[in-house]
Amino acid sequence: MNAQNTQEYRSQQSADIANADRARSATPESVESQSIRIVISSIETRHCDHCGASIDENVRYRNVTTRDSAGTVSEYAFCGVDCKTARFPRLG
């Protein structure tokens, strides 16, 4: 990753998901890219940004990168296609 890029990894617990959904609907964002990634090793456990399920090491997961109107780049991790489509329906 380039040192000039500012990114934020969003790992949310289930209780925070509703608050995050409200915040996202208030700030328009555009999808920059989507990819499939594999956690090789992780210091902290990643969680699905839709359902809150844990994403373990050596497991493939879906990732979506967005940019909001202020230029902030955000990374969203999803445990599967259903969760990704629930958050980003047009990517289904």
SEMARNU-235473 format. One line per 10 residues: number of its first residue (from 1); for each residue x, y, z of N, C-alpha, C, CB. Coordinates in steps of 0.2 Angstrom, whole numbers. Glycine has a CB too. Example, Ala and Ser with C-alpha at 12.3 -4.5 7.8 and 13.67 -1.06 7.14 Angstrom:
2
1	66 -28 39 62 -22 39 66 -16 39 57 -22 45 | 64 -11 35 68 -5 36 64 0 39 70 -3 29
! end
This chain:
92
1	4 -6 0 0 0 0 4 6 0 -5 0 6 | 2 11 -3 6 17 -4 5 22 2 3 21 -10 | 11 25 4 11 29 11 7 35 10 18 31 12 | 5 37 4 1 43 4 -7 42 5 2 46 -3 | -9 36 4 -16 34 5 -17 34 12 -17 27 2 | -23 37 14 -26 36 20 -32 32 20 -28 43 23 | -31 26 24 -37 21 24 -39 20 31 -35 15 21 | -45 18 32 -47 16 38 -51 9 38 -53 21 41 | -49 5 42 -52 -2 42 -57 -2 47 -46 -8 44 | -63 -4 45 -69 -4 50 -70 -11 52 -75 -1 46
11	-69 -12 58 -71 -18 62 -76 -16 67 -64 -22 65 | -82 -18 66 -87 -17 70 -90 -23 74 -93 -13 66 | -92 -21 80 -96 -26 83 -103 -26 82 -95 -26 91 | -108 -31 83 -115 -31 81 -118 -24 84 -118 -37 84 | -117 -22 90 -120 -16 93 -119 -10 89 -119 -16 100 | -113 -10 86 -111 -4 82 -114 -3 75 -104 -3 82 | -116 -9 72 -118 -9 65 -124 -4 64 -120 -16 63 | -129 -4 68 -135 1 67 -132 8 67 -140 0 72 | -128 10 71 -125 17 71 -121 18 65 -121 18 77 | -118 13 63 -114 14 57 -118 15 51 -109 8 56
21	-123 11 50 -128 12 45 -131 19 44 -134 6 45 | -133 21 50 -136 28 50 -131 33 48 -138 30 57 | -125 33 50 -119 37 48 -118 37 41 -113 36 52 | -118 31 38 -116 30 31 -122 33 27 -116 22 29 | -128 32 29 -134 35 25 -133 43 25 -140 33 28 | -130 46 30 -130 53 30 -124 56 26 -129 55 38 | -119 52 24 -113 54 20 -113 50 14 -107 53 24 | -114 53 8 -114 49 2 -107 47 1 -117 54 -4 | -107 41 -2 -100 38 -3 -100 34 -10 -98 33 2 | -95 34 -13 -94 30 -20 -90 24 -19 -92 35 -26
31	-91 19 -22 -87 13 -22 -81 14 -27 -91 7 -24 | -75 14 -24 -69 14 -28 -67 8 -31 -64 17 -23 | -68 2 -27 -66 -5 -29 -69 -10 -25 -58 -5 -30 | -69 -16 -28 -71 -22 -24 -66 -27 -25 -78 -24 -25 | -65 -32 -20 -60 -37 -21 -61 -43 -17 -53 -34 -20 | -58 -48 -18 -58 -54 -13 -51 -54 -10 -60 -61 -17 | -51 -55 -4 -45 -55 0 -44 -61 5 -44 -49 4 | -38 -63 7 -37 -68 12 -33 -65 17 -34 -74 8 | -36 -67 23 -32 -65 29 -26 -70 30 -36 -65 36 | -20 -67 29 -14 -71 30 -12 -72 37 -8 -68 26
41	-12 -67 41 -11 -67 48 -13 -60 50 -3 -68 50 | -16 -60 56 -19 -54 59 -18 -53 66 -27 -55 58 | -16 -47 68 -15 -46 75 -22 -45 79 -12 -39 76 | -27 -43 75 -34 -42 78 -39 -46 74 -36 -35 79 | -44 -48 76 -49 -52 73 -53 -47 68 -54 -56 77 | -54 -49 62 -58 -45 58 -66 -47 58 -56 -45 51 | -70 -42 57 -77 -44 58 -81 -42 52 -81 -41 64 | -86 -45 50 -90 -43 44 -94 -36 46 -95 -49 42 | -93 -32 41 -96 -25 43 -104 -25 42 -93 -20 38 | -107 -31 40 -114 -31 40 -117 -35 45 -116 -34 33
51	-115 -41 46 -118 -46 51 -113 -46 58 -119 -53 48 | -107 -44 57 -103 -44 63 -99 -51 64 -107 -43 69 | -100 -56 60 -97 -62 60 -89 -61 60 -99 -67 55 | -86 -66 63 -78 -66 64 -76 -68 57 -76 -70 69 | -70 -65 54 -67 -67 48 -60 -70 50 -66 -61 43 | -59 -76 50 -53 -79 53 -47 -79 48 -55 -86 55 | -41 -81 50 -36 -82 46 -37 -87 41 -29 -83 50 | -34 -86 35 -34 -91 29 -41 -92 26 -31 -97 31 | -45 -87 27 -52 -87 25 -53 -81 20 -57 -86 31 | -56 -83 14 -57 -78 9 -63 -74 11 -59 -81 2
61	-63 -67 10 -68 -63 12 -69 -57 6 -67 -59 19 | -74 -54 6 -75 -49 1 -74 -42 4 -83 -49 -2 | -71 -38 0 -69 -31 3 -71 -26 -2 -61 -31 3 | -74 -20 0 -76 -15 -4 -73 -9 -1 -84 -14 -4 | -70 -5 -6 -67 2 -4 -71 7 -7 -59 2 -7 | -72 12 -2 -77 18 -4 -73 24 -3 -83 18 0 | -76 30 -6 -73 36 -4 -79 41 -3 -68 39 -10 | -79 45 2 -85 49 3 -84 56 0 -86 50 11 | -89 60 1 -88 67 -2 -82 71 1 -95 71 -1 | -80 70 7 -74 73 9 -67 70 7 -75 73 17
71	-68 65 3 -62 61 1 -59 56 5 -56 66 0 | -62 54 11 -60 49 15 -61 42 12 -64 50 22 | -56 38 12 -57 31 10 -58 27 16 -50 29 6 | -63 22 15 -65 17 20 -65 10 17 -72 19 23 | -63 5 21 -63 -2 19 -68 -5 22 -56 -5 20 | -72 -9 19 -77 -13 22 -76 -21 20 -84 -11 19 | -76 -25 26 -75 -32 25 -82 -36 26 -70 -35 30 | -83 -41 21 -89 -44 22 -88 -52 22 -94 -43 16 | -91 -56 26 -90 -63 26 -92 -67 20 -93 -66 32 | -97 -64 16 -99 -67 10 -103 -62 6 -104 -73 12
81	-105 -65 0 -109 -61 -5 -115 -58 -2 -110 -65 -11 | -119 -62 1 -125 -60 4 -124 -53 8 -129 -65 8 | -119 -53 13 -118 -47 17 -116 -42 13 -113 -49 22 | -112 -43 8 -109 -37 4 -115 -34 0 -104 -40 -1 | -119 -38 -3 -125 -36 -7 -130 -33 -2 -129 -42 -10 | -131 -35 4 -135 -31 9 -133 -24 10 -136 -35 15 | -127 -23 10 -124 -16 11 -123 -12 5 -117 -17 15 | -121 -16 0 -121 -12 -7 -125 -16 -12 -113 -12 -9 | -131 -15 -12 -136 -19 -17 -134 -18 -24 -143 -16 -16 | -131 -13 -27 -129 -12 -34 -123 -16 -36 -128 -5 -36
91	-120 -19 -31 -114 -23 -32 -116 -31 -33 -108 -22 -27 | -122 -32 -32 -124 -39 -32 -123 -43 -38 -131 -39 -30
! end
